[in-house]
Amino acid sequence: MKESRVKKYQKYRDSISKESKKSNRFSAPSKEEKVSTQMELFLKLEKRNTTINLFLISMIFVMIILLVAFGIALF
């Protein structure tokens, strides 16, 4: 049982390294087959939304730090 899990994970890692070279297809770790194009689109959109959210949060954090720094400099 453990050997099959190790082999599945090894195949998953190999598929990720091969996919980055030839195409942008996603594969699920527990399955050997490729995910559907709809799921691939959903995963890409989810990754994009996460990136945008992290960028917005970091910009808000930088603005707060700048406001505090200018406030301290004024007083």
N, C-alpha and C positions, 0 to 999 in steps of 0.2 A: 504494500500500500504506500509506504513512504517512498519507495523507488519511483512509483508512478507519479507522485506529486513532484518529486524532484525533476523527473523527465519533462513533465508538463511545464514546470516553471522554466526549465532550460530551453524548451521549444519557444516559450513566450518571449524570453530574452533574445533568442536568436531571431525571432520574427520581428522584434522591434528594431534590431540593428539592421536587418535586411530591408525593412520597410523604409527606413530613413534614407537608404540609398536609392531604391527604385521608385517608390511612390509614397503617398501620404495616407495609406490605408491603416485603419486601426484593427487590432485584434484583441479579443477579450482574453484575460489570463487563464480562465478555466476552460476555454474552448479553443479548438484549433482552427475553426473556420473564421472567416472575416465577418465583421459586423456589417449590417445593412448600410446603404448609403444614407438613409434617414437618420440612423443612429450616429453615423459618422458626422453628419451635419450638425446634429444636436450636440455632440461632444465638442466640435469646433466652436459652436456658438457659446457653449457653457464656458469653455476656456477663454474665449474673447471677453465675455461678460465679467469673468473673474479678474482678468487683467485690467479692464477698465475700472472696475470697482477698487482694486488695489491702488491704481494710479490716482483716482479721485480722493481716496482716504489719505494717501501720502501728501497730496497737494493741500488738503485741509490742514493736516498736521503741520506742514511747513508754514502755512499762513498764520496759524496760531502761534508758532514759535517766533515768527517775525513780529507779530503784534506785541507779544510779551517783551521781546528785546527792545523794540522802539518805545514801549511804555516805560521800561526801566531806564532807558537812556534819557527820556524827557524829564523824569522825576529824579 
